[in-house]
């Protein structure tokens, strides 16, 4: 009975964390400040889609009406390059699945940049797993 309760609570806590991440995501447009010359913002959106095989899946969307070259890079917490790609499509949508089957926290930096405007948007993606153990005693 203990192991069933423990496993159930662990699954519920992971589901709760995933639900909070889904509900708290939205359009992420950083750097809305304006200086003497009005700055345009890279129209990038990062969403948590869910998990597949206990591995988080993110979607990066970018509207590129001008057809400029955008570079997307992913780096781990040690600065190692995990992914790098350049795109000139009008609508860019990429999904990334992260292999983090362990209980160790995950931290990844996502960078979207453009050469023409010399702009960069950076997002930090992190995942922590919490396991709650609860012991219940019932009188029968």
Secondary structure, 3 states (H helix, E strand, C coil): CHHHHHHHHHHHHHHHHHHHHHHHCCCCCCCCCCCCCCCCCCCEEEEEEEEECCEEEEEEEEECCCCCCEEEEEEECCCCEEEEEEECCCEEEEEEECCCCCCCCEEEEEEEEECCCCEEEEEEEEECCCCCCCCCCCCC
